[in-house]
Amino acid sequence: MGTINWKAAIWAGVISGLIFMMLEMIMVPLFLGGSAWAPPRMIAAIILGEGVLPPPATFDFGVFMAALVLHMMLSIIYAIVIAFIVKNMTLGKALAVGAVIGLLIYFVNFYIMTGLFPWFAMARNWVSAFAHVSFGIGAAWAYIKLQEHYTHGVHTNSTSSI
């Protein structure tokens, strides 16, 4: 079975977590007419309570930071799981598996976790599904590429001049 490259898995979580957050914050206003700050507020409400939910869906530094920290922690955990699953796969297969895992995470978050976090039900839409699938693809891609980078000696500590 083997182990994973932990550094690659953690960075894959950071990268895919940022991709997810940017997609949500861009696509919600663009395609759904909502506020860019609504998705972070929904995430932050997990630890800060429903009082931070919109309206108003405006920027609040504390709320955003709580959302970002929680989201990045979860992204890293999910990326580690994805890394264990895709570690020995070709890139194409890993991307397909990552997409399926992303969709599975969407269904868990928006159909099962609504028992604990009922406000997630209002985000059952194609934008959230797309962002989750993109997360899974991004995590699988970043892990495979970073694993190759760190494992095959591509990573060096030297600097090059321009």
N, CA and C of each residue as an Amber inpcrd file, in Angstrom:
protein
   486
   0.8180000  -1.1940000   0.0000000   0.0000000   0.0000000   0.0000000
   0.8570000   1.2500000   0.0000000   1.8470000   1.2840000   0.8460000
   2.7550000   2.4200000   0.8460000   2.1930000   3.6120000   1.5830000
   2.9970000   4.6250000   1.6340000   2.6200000   5.8500000   2.3260000
   2.4880000   6.9760000   1.3110000   2.0480000   8.0970000   1.7900000
   1.9280000   9.2540000   0.9100000   3.0770000  10.2080000   1.1870000
   3.2600000  11.1380000   0.2900000   4.1980000  12.2250000   0.5090000
   3.4010000  13.3060000   1.2570000   3.6820000  13.4250000   2.5460000
   2.8960000  14.3320000   3.3950000   2.9950000  15.7840000   2.9650000
   4.1830000  16.2080000   2.5760000   4.3580000  17.5970000   2.1360000
   3.5000000  17.8650000   0.9020000   3.5200000  16.9370000  -0.0510000
   2.7050000  17.0830000  -1.2590000   1.2200000  17.0800000  -0.9180000
   0.7970000  16.2260000   0.0150000  -0.6160000  16.1370000   0.3870000
  -1.0890000  17.4210000   1.0630000  -0.2730000  17.9530000   1.9650000
  -0.6590000  19.1880000   2.6590000  -0.7400000  20.3550000   1.6790000
   0.2650000  20.4800000   0.8030000   0.2240000  21.5510000  -0.1990000
  -0.9360000  21.3670000  -1.1640000  -1.2680000  20.1330000  -1.4920000
  -2.4210000  19.8720000  -2.3630000  -3.6970000  20.3760000  -1.6950000
  -3.7940000  20.2070000  -0.3880000  -4.9500000  20.7190000   0.3460000
  -5.0260000  22.2270000   0.3320000  -3.8900000  22.8730000   0.5190000
  -3.8580000  24.3420000   0.4910000  -4.2400000  24.8510000  -0.8970000
  -3.6450000  24.2750000  -1.9230000  -3.9130000  24.7140000  -3.3000000
  -5.3710000  24.4970000  -3.6730000  -5.8680000  23.2860000  -3.4460000
  -7.2540000  22.9890000  -3.8390000  -8.2510000  23.7370000  -2.9550000
  -7.8900000  23.9760000  -1.7040000  -8.7590000  24.7600000  -0.8340000
  -8.8970000  26.1940000  -1.3100000  -7.7820000  26.7670000  -1.7700000
  -7.8330000  28.1310000  -2.3100000  -8.6130000  28.1770000  -3.6200000
  -8.4280000  27.1590000  -4.4550000  -9.2050000  27.0840000  -5.7050000
 -10.6910000  27.0640000  -5.3880000 -11.0830000  26.2120000  -4.4440000
 -12.4880000  26.0990000  -4.0660000 -13.0370000  27.4470000  -3.5850000
 -12.3230000  28.0710000  -2.6440000 -12.8180000  29.3170000  -2.0670000
 -12.9440000  30.4050000  -3.1290000 -11.9590000  30.4920000  -4.0250000
 -12.0290000  31.5060000  -5.0860000 -13.2020000  31.2220000  -6.0240000
 -13.3910000  29.9640000  -6.4130000 -14.5200000  29.6240000  -7.2880000
 -15.8450000  30.0060000  -6.6530000 -16.0330000  29.6450000  -5.3990000
 -17.2850000  29.9790000  -4.7080000 -17.4940000  31.4920000  -4.6540000
 -16.4460000  32.2220000  -4.2890000 -16.5950000  33.6660000  -4.1100000
 -16.7560000  34.4170000  -5.4300000 -16.3030000  33.8300000  -6.5260000
 -16.4880000  34.4440000  -7.8410000 -17.8080000  34.0080000  -8.4720000
 -18.1130000  32.7130000  -8.3850000 -19.2770000  32.1720000  -9.1000000
 -20.6110000  32.4780000  -8.4230000 -20.6570000  32.5760000  -7.0950000
 -21.9240000  32.8690000  -6.4230000 -22.4790000  34.2200000  -6.8840000
 -21.6940000  35.3040000  -6.8730000 -22.2600000  36.5600000  -7.3820000
 -22.4720000  36.5520000  -8.8930000 -21.5580000  35.9160000  -9.6260000
 -21.6130000  35.9350000 -11.0810000 -22.8140000  35.1680000 -11.6310000
 -23.0790000  33.9850000 -11.0930000 -24.1300000  33.1240000 -11.6470000
 -25.3930000  33.0320000 -10.7980000 -25.2830000  33.2920000  -9.4990000
 -26.4560000  33.1300000  -8.6320000 -26.9690000  34.4520000  -8.0740000
 -26.2210000  35.5380000  -8.3180000 -26.6590000  36.8490000  -7.8530000
 -26.5020000  37.0690000  -6.3560000 -25.7590000  36.1920000  -5.6940000
 -25.5360000  36.3410000  -4.2520000 -24.2890000  37.1440000  -3.9750000
 -23.9610000  37.2440000  -2.7100000 -22.7750000  37.9700000  -2.2770000
 -21.5620000  37.0480000  -2.2820000 -20.4200000  37.5860000  -2.6500000
 -19.1680000  36.8310000  -2.5860000 -18.8450000  36.4280000  -1.1550000
 -19.3760000  37.1430000  -0.1950000 -19.0650000  36.8790000   1.2100000
 -20.0010000  35.8510000   1.8360000 -21.0380000  35.4300000   1.1150000
 -21.9620000  34.4230000   1.6510000 -21.2840000  33.0640000   1.8710000
 -20.5140000  32.5200000   0.9050000 -19.8740000  31.2270000   1.1600000
 -18.9420000  31.2170000   2.3770000 -18.0550000  32.2330000   2.5420000
 -17.2390000  32.2080000   3.7640000 -18.0710000  32.3100000   5.0400000
 -19.1440000  33.0650000   4.9910000 -19.9990000  33.1840000   6.1800000
 -20.6560000  31.8450000   6.5150000 -21.0580000  31.0890000   5.4850000
 -21.6660000  29.7750000   5.7330000 -20.6460000  28.8220000   6.3670000
 -19.3990000  28.9140000   5.9330000 -18.3440000  28.0770000   6.5060000
 -18.0570000  28.5140000   7.9430000 -17.9210000  29.8130000   8.1520000
 -17.6140000  30.3330000   9.4870000 -18.7110000  30.0010000  10.4900000
 -19.9430000  29.9300000  10.0280000 -21.0660000  29.6380000  10.9270000
 -20.9320000  28.2680000  11.5900000 -20.1470000  27.3810000  11.0110000
 -19.9120000  26.0670000  11.6040000 -19.2890000  26.2240000  12.9900000
 -18.3710000  27.1790000  13.1240000 -17.7030000  27.3580000  14.4140000
 -18.1480000  28.6200000  15.1610000 -18.6830000  29.6100000  14.4390000
 -19.0880000  30.8610000  15.0840000 -20.5810000  30.9280000  15.3790000
 -21.3430000  30.0130000  14.8070000 -22.7850000  30.0060000  15.0110000
 -23.5350000  30.7110000  13.8940000 -24.8340000  30.4560000  13.8720000
 -25.6910000  30.9590000  12.8000000 -25.8060000  32.4750000  12.7650000
 -25.3870000  33.1490000  13.8100000 -25.4620000  34.6050000  13.8570000
 -24.6230000  35.3010000  12.8030000 -23.6620000  34.6030000  12.2140000
 -22.8230000  35.2240000  11.1890000 -23.3670000  35.0190000   9.7780000
 -24.4690000  34.2950000   9.6680000 -25.0330000  34.0340000   8.3400000
 -25.6450000  35.2940000   7.7500000 -25.6690000  35.3440000   6.4040000
 -26.3060000  36.4940000   5.7630000 -27.8100000  36.4460000   5.9690000
 -28.5200000  37.5750000   5.8510000 -27.9360000  38.8790000   5.6010000
 -27.3850000  39.4930000   6.8810000 -26.5030000  40.4280000   6.8360000
 -25.8830000  40.9190000   5.6140000 -24.6890000  40.0330000   5.2350000
 -24.5330000  39.8050000   3.9780000 -23.3880000  39.0290000   3.4950000
 -22.3000000  39.9910000   3.0570000 -21.7860000  40.6920000   4.0380000
 -20.7330000  41.6690000   3.7950000 -19.4180000  41.1410000   4.3690000
 -18.3450000  41.8300000   4.0520000 -17.0340000  41.4240000   4.5430000
 -16.9080000  41.7180000   6.0250000 -16.4060000  40.7550000   6.7550000
 -16.0560000  40.9070000   8.1640000 -14.7540000  40.1400000   8.3520000
 -13.6940000  40.8240000   8.7490000 -12.3790000  40.2040000   8.8250000
 -12.3730000  38.9780000   9.7340000 -12.9500000  39.0740000  10.9160000
 -12.9670000  37.9600000  11.8580000 -13.7170000  36.7590000  11.3210000
 -14.8580000  37.0200000  10.7060000 -15.6660000  35.9460000  10.1220000
 -14.9020000  35.2990000   8.9710000 -14.2960000  36.1250000   8.1230000
 -13.5500000  35.5910000   6.9930000 -12.3630000  34.7490000   7.4490000
 -11.6450000  35.2070000   8.4530000 -10.4890000  34.4600000   8.9520000
 -10.9190000  33.1350000   9.5820000 -12.0290000  33.1430000  10.3160000
 -12.5410000  31.8950000  10.8970000 -12.8940000  30.9130000   9.7810000
 -13.5420000  31.4190000   8.7390000 -13.9040000  30.5690000   7.5950000
 -12.6610000  30.0340000   6.9040000 -11.6880000  30.9040000   6.7000000
 -10.4780000  30.5000000   5.9890000  -9.6970000  29.4400000   6.7640000
  -9.5430000  29.6250000   8.0580000  -8.8020000  28.6570000   8.8760000
  -9.5250000  27.3090000   8.8790000 -10.8240000  27.3140000   9.1420000
 -11.5870000  26.0560000   9.1570000 -11.5660000  25.3860000   7.7870000
 -11.8040000  26.1820000   6.7530000 -11.8360000  25.6320000   5.3910000
 -10.4860000  25.0340000   5.0010000  -9.3950000  25.6990000   5.3410000
  -8.0720000  25.1710000   4.9900000  -7.7700000  23.8970000   5.7680000
  -8.1730000  23.8320000   7.0270000  -7.9720000  22.6030000   7.8050000
  -8.7330000  21.4400000   7.1660000  -9.9870000  21.6740000   6.8180000
 -10.7800000  20.6220000   6.1810000 -10.2140000  20.2580000   4.8100000
  -9.7670000  21.2510000   4.0650000  -9.1880000  21.0010000   2.7380000
  -7.9460000  20.1270000   2.8380000  -7.1220000  20.3900000   3.8280000
  -5.9150000  19.5800000   4.0090000  -6.2910000  18.1480000   4.3900000
  -7.2580000  17.9940000   5.2790000  -7.7000000  16.6430000   5.6670000
  -8.2480000  15.9020000   4.4600000  -9.1260000  16.5400000   3.6980000
  -9.6940000  15.8910000   2.5040000  -8.6100000  15.5800000   1.4770000
  -7.6450000  16.4810000   1.3080000  -6.5680000  16.2380000   0.3400000
  -5.6860000  15.0680000   0.7830000  -5.4870000  14.9090000   2.0690000
  -4.7180000  13.7610000   2.5670000  -5.4580000  12.4660000   2.2320000
  -6.7660000  12.4680000   2.4150000  -7.5710000  11.2860000   2.0500000
  -7.4470000  11.0130000   0.5520000  -7.5790000  12.0550000  -0.2490000
  -7.4460000  11.9090000  -1.6990000  -6.0590000  11.3970000  -2.0520000
  -5.0330000  11.9090000  -1.3940000  -3.6550000  11.4730000  -1.6600000
  -3.5020000   9.9750000  -1.4030000  -4.0510000   9.4780000  -0.3030000
  -3.9710000   8.0430000  -0.0120000  -4.6290000   7.2160000  -1.1140000
  -5.7030000   7.7360000  -1.6730000  -6.4390000   6.9880000  -2.6990000
  -5.7530000   7.0470000  -4.0630000  -5.2140000   8.2130000  -4.4400000
  -4.6900000   8.3920000  -5.8070000  -3.1780000   8.2420000  -5.9170000
  -2.4880000   7.9830000  -4.8280000  -1.0200000   8.0410000  -4.7980000
  -0.3250000   7.2110000  -5.8650000  -0.8940000   6.0930000  -6.2720000
  -0.2460000   5.2310000  -7.2670000  -0.9500000   5.2420000  -8.6190000
  -1.8070000   6.2080000  -8.8440000  -2.5830000   6.2710000 -10.0820000
  -1.8980000   7.1500000 -11.1220000  -2.2770000   6.9170000 -12.3810000
  -1.8680000   7.8420000 -13.4360000  -2.6170000   9.1520000 -13.2040000
  -2.1250000  10.2190000 -13.8050000  -2.7550000  11.5200000 -13.6170000
  -4.2170000  11.4950000 -14.0640000  -4.4880000  10.9210000 -15.2200000
  -5.8620000  10.8980000 -15.7300000  -6.8210000  10.1820000 -14.7970000
  -6.4120000   9.0270000 -14.3150000  -7.2600000   8.2740000 -13.3950000
  -7.4190000   9.0260000 -12.0770000  -6.3390000   9.6290000 -11.5920000
  -6.3910000  10.3950000 -10.3500000  -7.3640000  11.5640000 -10.4640000
  -7.3720000  12.2370000 -11.6190000  -8.2940000  13.3630000 -11.8100000
  -9.7440000  12.9010000 -11.7960000 -10.0150000  11.7650000 -12.4290000
 -11.3800000  11.2140000 -12.4400000 -11.8090000  10.8320000 -11.0250000
 -10.9190000  10.1800000 -10.3050000 -11.2180000   9.7850000  -8.9320000
 -11.3890000  11.0290000  -8.0580000 -10.5500000  12.0300000  -8.2460000
 -10.6800000  13.2810000  -7.5080000 -12.0190000  13.9490000  -7.7520000
 -12.4900000  13.9340000  -8.9970000 -13.7990000  14.5210000  -9.3260000
 -14.9130000  13.7890000  -8.5770000 -14.8450000  12.4690000  -8.5600000
 -15.8680000  11.6720000  -7.8680000 -15.8260000  11.9550000  -6.3640000
 -14.6290000  12.0310000  -5.7980000 -14.5110000  12.3240000  -4.3650000
 -15.0440000  13.7270000  -4.0640000 -14.7430000  14.6920000  -4.9210000
 -15.2740000  16.0400000  -4.7450000 -16.7930000  16.0500000  -4.7480000
 -17.4030000  15.2890000  -5.6620000 -18.8650000  15.1990000  -5.7160000
 -19.4040000  14.5040000  -4.4690000 -18.7040000  13.4920000  -4.0010000
 -19.0920000  12.8050000  -2.7720000 -19.0430000  13.7700000  -1.5770000
 -18.0050000  14.5820000  -1.5040000 -17.9020000  15.5790000  -0.4280000
 -19.0800000  16.5490000  -0.5130000 -19.4400000  16.9710000  -1.7250000
 -20.6000000  17.8580000  -1.9070000 -21.8560000  17.2140000  -1.3290000
 -22.1220000  15.9560000  -1.6880000 -23.3250000  15.2890000  -1.1950000
 -23.3030000  15.1200000   0.3220000 -22.1630000  14.7870000   0.8830000
 -22.0640000  14.6690000   2.3410000 -22.3410000  16.0190000   2.9920000
 -21.6910000  17.0790000   2.4920000 -21.8590000  18.4110000   3.0850000
 -23.2750000  18.9420000   2.9700000 -23.9000000  18.7760000   1.8150000
 -25.1660000  19.4600000   1.5500000 -26.4120000  18.5950000   1.6890000
 -26.2300000  17.3070000   1.9540000 -27.3880000  16.4460000   2.1500000
 -27.3380000  15.6660000   3.4550000 -26.1610000  15.4260000   4.0010000
 -26.0450000  14.7020000   5.2690000 -25.7520000  15.6690000   6.4160000
 -24.7970000  16.5570000   6.1940000 -24.4010000  17.4860000   7.2550000
 -25.4520000  18.5580000   7.5440000 -26.4800000  18.6430000   6.7230000
 -27.5400000  19.6190000   6.9770000 -28.2930000  19.3110000   8.2660000
 -28.1570000  18.0860000   8.7760000 -28.7240000  17.7780000  10.0770000
 -28.0700000  18.6030000  11.1810000 -26.7690000  18.8330000  11.0390000
 -26.0340000  19.6550000  12.0090000 -25.9830000  21.1230000  11.6140000
 -25.9030000  21.3680000  10.3150000 -25.7550000  22.7240000   9.7920000
 -26.8480000  22.9750000   8.7470000 -28.0670000  23.2580000   9.1950000
 -29.2030000  23.3460000   8.2620000 -29.0590000  24.4170000   7.1850000
 -28.2460000  25.4340000   7.4280000 -28.0720000  26.4900000   6.4320000
 -27.3520000  25.9930000   5.1770000 -26.7050000  24.8410000   5.2370000
 -26.0650000  24.2910000   4.0380000 -27.0900000  23.9490000   2.9630000
 -28.3140000  23.6580000   3.3650000 -29.3510000  23.2890000   2.3860000
 -29.5820000  24.4120000   1.3780000 -29.4130000  25.6560000   1.8010000
 -29.6590000  26.7710000   0.8750000 -28.5580000  26.8940000  -0.1810000
 -27.4830000  26.1490000  -0.0280000 -26.3900000  26.1970000  -1.0120000
 -26.3470000  24.9400000  -1.8740000 -27.4520000  24.2200000  -1.9270000
 -27.5440000  23.0620000  -2.8210000 -27.7810000  23.5850000  -4.2330000
 -26.7170000  23.7340000  -4.9820000 -26.8410000  24.2570000  -6.3370000
 -25.6500000  23.8020000  -7.1680000 -25.7150000  24.0740000  -8.4490000
 -24.6610000  23.6140000  -9.3510000 -23.3290000  24.3060000  -9.0870000
 -23.3470000  25.5350000  -8.5860000 -22.0920000  26.2370000  -8.2910000
 -21.3440000  25.5120000  -7.1740000 -22.0520000  25.1610000  -6.1160000
 -21.4060000  24.4240000  -5.0180000 -20.9200000  23.0570000  -5.4790000
 -21.7310000  22.3810000  -6.2820000 -21.3190000  21.0710000  -6.8050000
 -20.0710000  21.2210000  -7.6780000 -20.0630000  22.2130000  -8.5510000
 -18.9170000  22.4570000  -9.4300000 -17.6660000  22.7750000  -8.6120000
 -17.8080000  23.6090000  -7.5880000 -16.6530000  23.9800000  -6.7590000
 -16.0940000  22.7540000  -6.0310000 -16.9680000  21.8720000  -5.5650000
 -16.5070000  20.6650000  -4.8780000 -15.8200000  19.6930000  -5.8390000
 -16.3850000  19.5280000  -7.0320000 -15.7370000  18.6730000  -8.0350000
 -14.3810000  19.2750000  -8.3990000 -14.3240000  20.5830000  -8.5500000
 -13.0520000  21.2580000  -8.8500000 -12.0500000  21.0730000  -7.7240000
 -12.5360000  21.0950000  -6.4850000 -11.6560000  20.8320000  -5.3450000
 -11.0290000  19.4510000  -5.4710000 -11.8600000  18.4370000  -5.7210000
 -11.3460000  17.0710000  -5.8260000 -10.3480000  16.9140000  -6.9530000
 -10.6650000  17.4950000  -8.1100000  -9.7470000  17.4450000  -9.2520000
  -8.4540000  18.1850000  -8.9070000  -8.5910000  19.3640000  -8.3070000
  -7.4230000  20.1650000  -7.9380000  -6.5330000  19.4620000  -6.9210000
  -7.1480000  18.8100000  -5.9440000  -6.3680000  18.0980000  -4.9290000
  -5.6250000  16.9240000  -5.5460000  -6.2970000  16.1700000  -6.4020000
  -5.6550000  15.0180000  -7.0570000  -4.5270000  15.4890000  -7.9610000
  -4.7890000  16.5110000  -8.7680000  -3.7650000  17.0380000  -9.6810000
  -2.5560000  17.5530000  -8.8950000  -2.8300000  18.4020000  -7.8910000
  -1.7290000  18.9890000  -7.1250000  -0.9330000  17.8990000  -6.4160000
  -1.6060000  16.9080000  -5.8530000  -0.8780000  15.8520000  -5.1590000
   0.0110000  15.0670000  -6.1210000  -0.5450000  14.6230000  -7.2420000
   0.2480000  13.8300000  -8.1940000   1.4500000  14.6360000  -8.6860000
   1.2230000  15.8790000  -9.0490000   2.3160000  16.7090000  -9.5660000
   3.3490000  17.0240000  -8.4880000   2.9070000  17.3410000  -7.2830000
   3.8500000  17.6380000  -6.2070000   4.5830000  16.3860000  -5.7500000
   3.8950000  15.2580000  -5.7390000   4.5360000  13.9870000  -5.3920000
   5.6680000  13.6980000  -6.3740000   5.4100000  13.8810000  -7.6650000
   6.4580000  13.7010000  -8.6750000   7.5980000  14.6820000  -8.4370000
   7.2360000  15.9040000  -8.1570000   8.2210000  16.9640000  -7.9420000
   9.1450000  16.6290000  -6.7740000   8.5600000  16.2210000  -5.6480000
   9.3540000  15.9350000  -4.4580000  10.0510000  14.5790000  -4.5160000
   9.4550000  13.6100000  -5.1970000   9.9860000  12.2470000  -5.2100000
  11.0880000  12.0460000  -6.2320000  10.9720000  12.6370000  -7.3820000
  11.9140000  12.3690000  -8.4660000  13.0580000  13.3640000  -8.5560000
  13.3410000  14.0260000  -7.4660000  14.5130000  14.8880000  -7.4350000
  14.3750000  16.1620000  -8.2260000  13.1610000  16.4850000  -8.6590000
  12.9680000  17.7350000  -9.3810000  13.1440000  18.8940000  -8.4200000
  12.7550000  18.6560000  -7.1740000  12.8600000  19.6950000  -6.1580000
  14.3120000  19.8420000  -5.7270000  14.8430000  21.0360000  -5.9010000
  16.1930000  21.3200000  -5.4460000  16.1820000  22.5390000  -4.5500000
  17.1780000  22.6490000  -3.7710000  17.2890000  23.8070000  -2.8830000
  18.0990000  24.9350000  -3.4920000  18.5880000  24.7250000  -4.6850000
  19.3870000  25.7740000  -5.3080000  18.4970000  26.8000000  -5.9700000
  19.0280000  27.9610000  -6.1330000  18.3000000  29.0300000  -6.8270000
  18.9910000  29.2800000  -8.1560000  18.2180000  29.7240000  -9.0850000
  18.8090000  30.0400000 -10.3850000  18.6800000  31.5270000 -10.6390000
  19.5960000  32.0370000 -11.3960000  19.5370000  33.4570000 -11.7130000
  18.8060000  33.6360000 -13.0340000  18.2810000  34.8050000 -13.1880000
  17.5150000  35.0960000 -14.4150000  18.4460000  35.4850000 -15.5290000
